[in-house]
Amino acid sequence: MRLLSLLFFVPILAWSQAYPSKPVRMIIGFPAGGPADIFGRSLAHGMAAELGQPVVVENIGGVGGVLGVERGLKAAPDGYTLVFNSASPLVIAPFSFTKLPYDIKKDVALITVAVRVPEVLAVHPSVPASNLAELIAYAKANPGKVNIGSAGAGSITHLAGELLKSEAKIDIVHVPYKGAAPAVTDLVGGQVQMGIFDVPVLLSHIRAGKLKALSITSAQRAPTLPDVATTAEGNYPNVTSDNWYGLIMPSATPADIQKRVHGAAIAALKSPAVGEQFAKVGGIPSPSTPQEYAKFLESEQAKWGKVVTAIGFKENN
């Protein structure tokens, strides 16, 4: 009888130790070609080398990343579906959706923060300001006349502007776009006067003199724009809006598989190859423990939840 019991557990043990025995899927909740896709694919490639199996990317865009997270969390909790998530579905959506299709506390296994992306406040050259203080003074002297473009209502680029508006007590007008690309096009064209976007999205325009970089909305200066002061240096320490991405999977995934995935992700994020790929698009590898990810997520929810509630923003869902 004891022999039969041991034989019964052998296949289960072998299955667990054999993970992964086939390709792993990584869902990215945004279309191919954008920053999220570039970071996610770089991480997938690095993790494949660590796991010994291909990590195949599947782009499932929609609803600010919520659709991709929903699909991933409803997949079989066997370790073969990972989700590369942005801040929106875990930080903003809980406050802007009447009802989410998943429970963050019950359904999500946090693996690691993957990358942080500094953002920069930039203005069209026609705006008579060369730093943050001058921009705020100009906005106060011209209430309701300065337009700020964003990648869409409820995006970090939108909420970052609302945070600045609240902290600096200025009257600027939000103009939402369907993505960063059209917003940046209009910013360069002067249809809107200012915007807060990921550094790599604006870097070429700044270097070409088509936009003026006034402030980095991060705790530290951006390596690619070392001469641009941070919002903290401009006396607005609460106006920080790093964009970031992380890795999650269904919470019912066995603990040993979660640990295996975490180890592969950390090794990839610490590798020179992934670091170099991230740096090309302005990303900073940010490996963490699940516990550190949870603490970071809690602080992000506390911060952005107040902004979403204050402006009364709600998604149509």
Buried (B, 14 or more C-beta within 10 A) or exposed (E): EEEEEEEEEEEEEEEEEEBBEEEBBBBBBBEEEBBBBBBBBBBBBBBBBBBEBBBEBEBBBEBBBBBBBBBBBEBEBBBBBBBBBBBBBBBBBBBBBEEBBBEBEEBBBBBBBBBBBBBBBBBBEEBEBEBBBBBBBBBEEBEEEBBBBBBBBBBBBBBBBBBBBBBBEBEBBBBBBEBBEBBBBBBBEEBBBBBBBBBBBBBEBBEEEBBBBBBBBBEEBBEBBEEBBBBBBBEBEEBBBBBBBBBBBBBEBBEEBBEBBBBBBBBBBEBEEBBEBBBEBBBBBBBBBBEBBBEBBEEBBEBBBEBBEEBEBEBEE
